[in-house]
Amino acid sequence: MDYIAEYWNEVIYKYYWIRRIDMAKKRSKKVLDSVLNPQGLPTHGAKSSSIYLKEAAGVTSDQQGQPIPEIKPFTIAPRLNTLDGRTVYLVDIGFGGGYEFLKEMQGWFSKKMPGVKTVLKRKAGNMFMDDPDLWAEIKEKGAAVVLGVGG
């Protein structure tokens, strides 16, 4: 009779661990369901990678009915031939450690490229807020800009 009890103990033990693994998989799937895509919309797991395909096809909402924001691509500024005699703005956007990092960069420019004028600025508001006055100043007086993050 002992072998029957051992058998059932082993069956129950295996069932317990299989059940725990299944429950862990379900929990991890729920965590994955809450991940946001680069646009800040919930991805709802692996299925929603098709969100970009639907957007390209002209669909304006994902499978959950959430609106897909319109993305207007733009090109970056052309590369400058030289920075000598030009003004480079170093802009801290408010991320922790960014200002200190840009101060170090300003020091690097003064040692390695003394012909480049650097202007160190802090953007108004937090990193997600617009600062049109700063952008206008950079457009008027600057030749290049480094938007800095730190950490």
N, C-alpha and C positions, 0 to 999 in steps of 0.2 A: 504493500500500500504506500510505502514511502516514495516509490518512484512516481506514483500518480500525483502525489502532493508536490513533489519537485517539478514535475512536468507543468502542473497548473501554475505554480509560482513563477516558473520561467515564462509561460504564456502571458500571465498578468503583467510581469515586469516588462516584457517586450511591448505589450499593448500600451502600457503606461508611457514608455519612452517614445513610441511612435506617435501617440496622441500629443505628447508635449512638443515634439518636433513639428507636427502638423499645425498646432496652435501657434508656435513661433513663426512659422511660414506665413500664416494668415495675418499675424500682427505686423510682420515686416512688410507685407503687401499693403496694409493700411498706411504704414509710414510712407511707402513709396507713392501712394496715391495723393499725398499732400504736397509733393514737390512742385515748385513753380518753374515755369519755363522762363527764358530770358526776357519775355515781355511781362512777367509778373502774373501770368495766369496759371491756374492749377493745371498740371499735366494729366492728372487722373491715370497714372500708371503708364505703362509702355505704349498703350493704344494711342495716346494723344500725340505721339510723334507725327501722326498723320495730320495734325493741326496745320503744319506748314504746307503740306500738299493741298489741303482744302483751301488754305488762304491763296495759294497760287492759282487755284481753279476759280477764284472769285467768291468763295463762300465767306460770309461775314461773321459766322459764329462757329465755335467748336461743338463737339458732340454733346456737351453739357448745356448748350445754349448761351455760353458766355461770349460776349462780343470780342472779336479779334481786332485790335487796333490797327489802323492803316499804317504801314511802314513805307516811308518815302526815302529811298536811298540817296546818298549824296557822295560826292567825291571829296577826298582830302586835298588839302592845299598842295601845290607842287613843291618839291624839295628845293631848298635854297642852295645856290652854288657855294656860298660862303656866309659865315656869320660875322666876319670882321666888319666893324663899324655899324653893326646892327644892334637892335634892342630885343632882348629875349625876356619875356615875362615868365616868371616862375609863380604859379598860382596854387596856393594851398586851398583845397576844397573843404577842409574841415575834418578830415579823417585823422584819427589819433596818430601823432608822430609825423604827420605830413610836413608841418612847418619846419621842424628840425631837419628833416631830410632835405628840403629845398634850400635851407640855409647852408647845408653842407655842399649842395650842388652849386650854389652861388659862389662859395669859396673855391670850388674846383674851377669854375669859369674864370675867376679872377687870377688864379695861378697859371692855369694851362692855356687860357685864351683871353689875355688881357684886353684885346681889341673889341671884345663883346661886352656891351652894357647889359647888365641884368637888373631887373626890377622885381623884387619879391613882394607879392600881394597876397592878402587873405580875401577869399571870396566871401561876400556878405551872406548871412543865413547859413543854413546847413548844406550838406553836400547835394541834396535833392532840389534845392531852390535855385531859381534863375537869378542872375545878377547882370541885367542888361547894361548898367552903367559901366561895369568893369569890362564887359565884352566890347562896348563901344570904344573905351579907352585903348584897349589892346589893338583893336582894328585900326585906330587912328595913329597910334604911336609905336606899335610893336611890329616886329618882323616875324617873330615866332613866339610860341607859347608852350610851356610845359605845365600840364595839369597834374599836380602831384597828389599822390596818396602815400601813406606811410604805414607804419605798424611794425 
